[in-house]
Structures are given as C-alpha cells and as structure tokens.
Amino acid sequence: MRDEISCGAVVYRLNPTPQILLVKQNENCWGIPKGHMETGESFLQTAYREVKEETGIKIQAVSRLPHIVIKKKKFRKTVVPYLAVQICNAKPRCDDKNSEVIDVGWFDVNCLPPILRSQMPIIEAALILIG
C-alpha cells in the first residue's frame, strides 16, 4: 500500500454571513480545493499552490485543521487542510485545463451542497472555528 499526501484549504469569507469556497470534481459532490505535494514543497506551500490552481485565488492560512486519512485498497492518503482567507480580489474560476475541477463557488455555510463524505470532518472542524 502506498502513502500519499494532499494539502488544501477551507477558504472562508463573511458576505455578510460566513461562506466557504468549494470545488466540484464530479457530478455528485463538492469538496475543498486540494491536491498532491510536489517534491520540495511544504504542506502550506502545497495548499497555497493547489487552491490557486483549482480556483484562481490567492489565500492566507489562518490555522491548520486536523488532518484526515483516507484508506483505499491500493493507497492511504493523508489530507492536510488549513483554514484560510482570500487575499486577492480575483473571482473564483475553474479554467485550468490540467485541473479535474468542473465548477467552483462560494456557499453559505447554512446551505452547503452535497460534500464528499471523507471531507466532512475537515469542513465541520472549519465551521467550528469560523463560528
């Protein structure tokens, strides 16, 4: 069984109520922007790069969230997430041809779309901190 590491972020804003930025990678579920580490990157550098690649926005981490481990038959993936805020004026987009993302958007925390089950603990931890 091989080990993998992915890093990403729950990006939030107040508009005027709390919202989080989610990406859609298949027809059914949404999740946080995240992806695999590249050689020489730190967890935080990976999170910054992946959020920028998948959504087009720059972020600043506020805190690190508890990691999760996803076990499959052929691999075990550790997801290292951060709670972050947007630090640019760009609108989210998903036009990177190399990305698996098919949609991106801000969602009110009280009206979230279907979330990948494996990522619910990450989002729940973030919502506690957001308040």
Phi and psi in degrees as a GROMACS rama.xvg file:
@    title "Ramachandran Plot"
@    xaxis  label "Phi"
@    yaxis  label "Psi"
@TYPE xy
-94.4583  151.529  ARG-2
-101  139.316  ASP-3
-128.43  153.006  GLU-4
-127.073  130.125  ILE-5
-121.246  146.188  SER-6
-131.639  147.582  CYS-7
-166.841  -161.756  GLY-8
-152.504  147.17  ALA-9
-92.5277  106.013  VAL-10
-92.7204  130.191  VAL-11
-129.486  161.045  TYR-12
-150.779  163.246  ARG-13
-108.101  122.614  LEU-14
-144.45  57.4316  ASN-15
-77.867  -11.2244  PRO-16
-92.5247  160.901  THR-17
-62.7681  135.883  PRO-18
-132.735  151.379  GLN-19
-123.197  151.595  ILE-20
-92.7837  124.647  LEU-21
-125.805  154.232  LEU-22
-118.833  150.178  VAL-23
-112.741  126.605  LYS-24
-115.56  -4.42498  GLN-25
-151.165  179.754  ASN-26
-70.5561  -17.1726  GLU-27
-105.159  -36.8426  ASN-28
-133.151  156.162  CYS-29
-110.998  162.876  TRP-30
-162.144  -174.711  GLY-31
-81.9408  151.383  ILE-32
-68.2557  127.285  PRO-33
-162.714  168.082  LYS-34
-175.714  179.809  GLY-35
-74.4722  148.062  HIS-36
-71.38  144.669  MET-37
-101.232  157.623  GLU-38
-54.0974  129.307  THR-39
88.3774  -7.24044  GLY-40
-83.8718  150.23  GLU-41
-87.4055  169.56  SER-42
-56.0111  -46.768  PHE-43
-66.4085  -42.0497  LEU-44
-60.9013  -39.5671  GLN-45
-63.6951  -45.2887  THR-46
-59.1401  -47.1147  ALA-47
-58.786  -47.9051  TYR-48
-63.9199  -45.8813  ARG-49
-64.9145  -41.9468  GLU-50
-62.477  -42.6395  VAL-51
-63.1491  -44.414  LYS-52
-65.1286  -41.0993  GLU-53
-86.2822  -21.0449  GLU-54
-127.416  -15.6991  THR-55
82.4035  5.71976  GLY-56
-114.687  154.311  ILE-57
-96.9502  145.007  LYS-58
-129.822  165.467  ILE-59
-128.554  125.884  GLN-60
-69.4971  139.669  ALA-61
-100.751  -41.7491  VAL-62
-161.517  162.763  SER-63
-91.3582  136.864  ARG-64
-96.1484  161.799  LEU-65
-60.4504  137.481  PRO-66
-77.8063  161.352  HIS-67
-124.838  158.357  ILE-68
-122.579  125.658  VAL-69
-108.321  119.882  ILE-70
-104.986  124.913  LYS-71
-118.935  177.185  LYS-72
-63.5258  -41.2622  LYS-73
-101.634  -12.3042  LYS-74
-153.893  164.655  PHE-75
-125.899  119.996  ARG-76
-108.647  126.737  LYS-77
-98.3736  126.838  THR-78
-106.191  120.203  VAL-79
-106.154  104.443  VAL-80
-104.67  156.483  PRO-81
-125.218  156.381  TYR-82
-95.6034  131.512  LEU-83
-144.787  164.038  ALA-84
-122.492  154.268  VAL-85
-75.542  138.722  GLN-86
-122.487  22.1804  ILE-87
-139.769  171.451  CYS-88
-95.4945  3.36754  ASN-89
-64.5787  146.767  ALA-90
-87.8851  143.218  LYS-91
-58.6388  143.51  PRO-92
-146.529  162.811  ARG-93
-138.393  61.04  CYS-94
-109.706  12.7958  ASP-95
-77.1406  115.018  ASP-96
-63.2053  -21.7616  LYS-97
-88.1015  -4.11544  ASN-98
-90.6915  151.163  SER-99
-86.1279  -4.81458  GLU-100
-73.2474  129.974  VAL-101
-107.821  -11.9973  ILE-102
-161.052  156.099  ASP-103
-147.563  144.656  VAL-104
-171.766  163.384  GLY-105
-89.535  137.607  TRP-106
-130.94  134.951  PHE-107
-60.7455  135.65  ASP-108
-64.8843  -17.5492  VAL-109
-92.3492  1.29208  ASN-110
-145.77  61.6255  CYS-111
-84.1669  147.628  LEU-112
-74.5551  177.797  PRO-113
-59.7695  128.049  PRO-114
-106.974  144.25  ILE-115
-53.4083  126.834  LEU-116
-54.3912  -40.2126  ARG-117
-65.155  -22.9503  SER-118
-95.6687  -5.86059  GLN-119
-56.5335  -41.4699  MET-120
-60.791  -33.9753  PRO-121
-65.4208  -49.0389  ILE-122
-66.0155  -39.9522  ILE-123
-61.565  -41.6428  GLU-124
-63.1118  -39.9393  ALA-125
-65.8347  -42.1608  ALA-126
-63.7285  -32.0966  LEU-127
-63.4381  -42.3228  ILE-128
-72.246  -36.1546  LEU-129
-67.2281  -35.3142  ILE-130
